[in-house]
Structure formats: structure tokens, C-alpha cells
Amino acid sequence: MDSYQNLALLENLYRLRALGYNYVDPVTPNFQTPISSLPDAMTPLNETIQKCYLCDLSKSRRQSMVGYGDPKSQLMFVDAYVSAAEDESGEYYTGRSGTMLRDMIEKVLNLRTEDVYFTHAVKCKPFGFQQPSQSECNSCLPYLAKQIDLIKPRIVVALGPDAYELVTREREDFDRVRGEVIPMGEYSVIPMFHPLFLIRNPSMKKEAMRDLQTIKAQLQ
């Protein structure tokens, strides 16, 4: 690289720093963590997640979002990724999509948000508007598997196609599996539309209502 290229690169780095970006050393992801090596109780597991530095997402996050709700619930909701609003506030059910999910739980399922367990497959906010890489997802998925193992829900609701793929490790046509009860050993997965999709496509709310009725029936 010649001196002109070095100067241009340096100017660009200074410009990014002025905008609030920080340089961080890259992290080599480790996605070989077996769930048997993770803590066998929720509190120490949450502490492990909060202190995780297995991938580059740990360098740009404000915090790890471990999960919220009843750790003994029969019903678990899994979103794929942490939103910017969640990362900023450290709170769940934020923004329009969070409000819609809360309404689904409280007004259709007749449950409190404290009665279910809500978490993300990837515990740290993706950088910018990019999807996490496969290695970043793989670094985080043992935590989700351990949460499911400890909570032992009857139903895991996967919110959207990305969450479905991360929960099941299967790539399927989401329209084909949405609303279906998919046995996964000791629990079943029910894929449904993500609230953000429903906000953008309000005509699909009737389909979502049917999926919620399926969830409700499975809990009885």
C-alpha cells in the first residue's frame, strides 16, 4: 500500500472516529461450546452470557440481552436478533413490535409477559443493519439451547423465519411451516410472523391470530 493510500485510509479512520465509531480488535469466534459445559442454573448462565466475548458482536453491543420472564414457563418466545431499541434501553417489549407482541400475549393468550419467557437466539445487537454472520450465530446458539434445556417449555414460538432457522437449524419455506406444531423432542416449535412483519403487512394479522389460537390450544 503506497503513502497516498495510507493517508486516505488514515483520514477515513479519523472521520469514523469523529462520528463516534471505535476501533476494536477482531475476535476469533468459538462456536464449539457444548451446552454441557455451560452452567446448570439460570442465574449463572445469565452471568456467563453477559460476560461473553466469543464473537465480534460483543465489541459493538451495549449489553447482552439474556432474556425476560418466568424461567419455569411452559411458553417461550424466541426472536432472532436484539433490536437497537432493546440494546439501547436494556428492556424487552420495546418499540412498536414489542408493544404488539405484548398485546398478543396479554390480550389473546390471556397471559402476562412475566408468565412467559422471551429471549433472542443471538444475544447481542448486530452491528449496523447487517445480519450476524453464521459464525456469530453459531457462537451464541449454545446459550439458547441451554436456556431451552433449563426452562423446559412445552412450546417455543419462533418469531419470523430467521428465528425459526436458528431455533431448529432447519431451512424451510417459512410460509409452509408457519402456524404448524413441529415436534422437537421434549418440546414443540410453532413458527409465527414477527410483529414487525405484521406492522408492515397488516393484512396478515388474521393469519397471526390463527397462529395464536394454535398456541393457546397447545397450552391447554
KAHU-V754230 format. One record per residue. N is the residue number from 1. RES is the residue in one small letter. SS is DSSP state (~ for helix, > for strand, _ for the rest). BURIAL is + if it has 16 or more other C-alpha atoms within 10 Angstrom, else -. D_FIRST is the distance of its C-alpha to the first C-alpha in whole Angstrom. Layout:
# KAHU-V754230
N:RES:SS:BURIAL:D_FIRST, N:RES:SS:BURIAL:D_FIRST
This chain:
# KAHU-V754230
1:m:_:-:0, 2:d:_:-:4, 3:s:~:-:7, 4:y:~:-:8, 5:q:~:-:6, 6:n:~:-:7, 7:l:~:-:10, 8:a:~:-:11, 9:l:~:-:10, 10:l:~:-:12, 11:e:~:-:15, 12:n:~:-:15, 13:l:~:-:16, 14:y:~:-:18, 15:r:~:-:20, 16:l:~:-:20, 17:r:~:-:22, 18:a:~:-:24, 19:l:_:-:25, 20:g:_:-:26, 21:y:_:-:24, 22:n:_:-:23, 23:y:_:-:20, 24:v:_:-:22, 25:d:_:-:21, 26:p:_:-:21, 27:v:_:-:25, 28:t:_:-:25, 29:p:_:+:29, 30:n:_:-:32, 31:f:_:+:34, 32:q:_:-:37, 33:t:_:-:39, 34:p:_:-:42, 35:i:~:+:45, 36:s:~:-:47, 37:s:~:-:45, 38:l:_:+:45, 39:p:_:+:48, 40:d:_:-:51, 41:a:_:-:52, 42:m:~:-:50, 43:t:~:-:50, 44:p:~:-:48, 45:l:~:+:46, 46:n:~:+:45, 47:e:~:-:44, 48:t:~:+:42, 49:i:~:+:40, 50:q:~:+:40, 51:k:_:-:38, 52:c:_:+:36, 53:y:_:+:32, 54:l:_:+:31, 55:c:_:+:29, 56:d:_:+:26, 57:l:~:+:29, 58:s:~:+:30, 59:k:~:+:28, 60:s:~:+:28, 61:r:_:+:32, 62:r:_:+:35, 63:q:_:+:37, 64:s:_:+:38, 65:m:_:+:41, 66:v:_:+:43, 67:g:_:+:46, 68:y:>:+:49, 69:g:>:+:53, 70:d:_:+:56, 71:p:_:+:54, 72:k:_:-:57, 73:s:_:+:57, 74:q:_:+:58, 75:l:>:+:56, 76:m:>:+:52, 77:f:>:+:50, 78:v:>:+:46, 79:d:>:+:43, 80:a:>:+:40, 81:y:>:+:38, 82:v:_:+:38, 83:s:_:+:38, 84:a:~:+:36, 85:a:~:-:40, 86:e:~:+:41, 87:d:~:+:38, 88:e:~:-:38, 89:s:~:-:42, 90:g:_:-:43, 91:e:_:-:46, 92:y:_:+:47, 93:y:_:+:48, 94:t:_:+:46, 95:g:~:-:46, 96:r:~:-:48, 97:s:~:+:47, 98:g:~:+:48, 99:t:~:-:51, 100:m:~:+:52, 101:l:~:+:51, 102:r:~:+:54, 103:d:~:+:56, 104:m:~:+:56, 105:i:~:+:57, 106:e:~:-:59, 107:k:~:-:61, 108:v:~:-:61, 109:l:_:-:61, 110:n:_:-:63, 111:l:_:-:61, 112:r:_:-:59, 113:t:~:+:55, 114:e:~:-:57, 115:d:~:+:58, 116:v:_:+:55, 117:y:>:+:52, 118:f:>:+:49, 119:t:>:+:45, 120:h:>:+:42, 121:a:>:+:40, 122:v:>:+:37, 123:k:_:+:38, 124:c:_:+:35, 125:k:_:+:34, 126:p:_:+:31, 127:f:_:-:28, 128:g:_:-:28, 129:f:_:-:30, 130:q:_:-:29, 131:q:_:-:31, 132:p:_:+:30, 133:s:_:-:28, 134:q:~:-:31, 135:s:~:-:30, 136:e:~:+:30, 137:c:~:+:34, 138:n:~:+:35, 139:s:~:+:34, 140:c:~:+:37, 141:l:~:+:39, 142:p:~:+:41, 143:y:~:+:42, 144:l:~:+:44, 145:a:~:-:45, 146:k:~:+:47, 147:q:~:+:48, 148:i:~:+:50, 149:d:~:-:51, 150:l:~:+:52, 151:i:~:+:54, 152:k:_:+:55, 153:p:_:+:56, 154:r:_:+:58, 155:i:>:+:56, 156:v:>:+:52, 157:v:>:+:51, 158:a:>:+:47, 159:l:>:+:46, 160:g:_:+:44, 161:p:~:+:43, 162:d:~:+:40, 163:a:~:+:42, 164:y:~:+:44, 165:e:~:+:42, 166:l:~:+:41, 167:v:~:+:44, 168:t:~:-:45, 169:r:_:-:42, 170:e:_:-:44, 171:r:_:-:42, 172:e:_:-:45, 173:d:_:-:46, 174:f:~:+:47, 175:d:~:-:49, 176:r:~:-:51, 177:v:~:+:51, 178:r:_:+:51, 179:g:_:+:55, 180:e:_:+:55, 181:v:>:+:56, 182:i:>:+:54, 183:p:>:-:56, 184:m:_:-:53, 185:g:_:-:55, 186:e:_:-:57, 187:y:_:+:56, 188:s:>:+:55, 189:v:>:+:52, 190:i:>:+:53, 191:p:>:+:50, 192:m:>:+:50, 193:f:_:+:49, 194:h:_:+:46, 195:p:~:+:48, 196:l:~:+:45, 197:f:~:-:45, 198:l:~:+:49, 199:i:~:-:48, 200:r:~:-:46, 201:n:_:-:49, 202:p:~:-:52, 203:s:~:-:54, 204:m:~:-:53, 205:k:~:-:55, 206:k:~:-:58, 207:e:~:-:56, 208:a:~:+:55, 209:m:~:-:58, 210:r:~:-:60, 211:d:~:+:57, 212:l:~:+:58, 213:q:~:-:61, 214:t:~:-:60, 215:i:~:+:59, 216:k:~:+:62, 217:a:~:-:64, 218:q:~:-:62, 219:l:~:-:63, 220:q:_:-:66
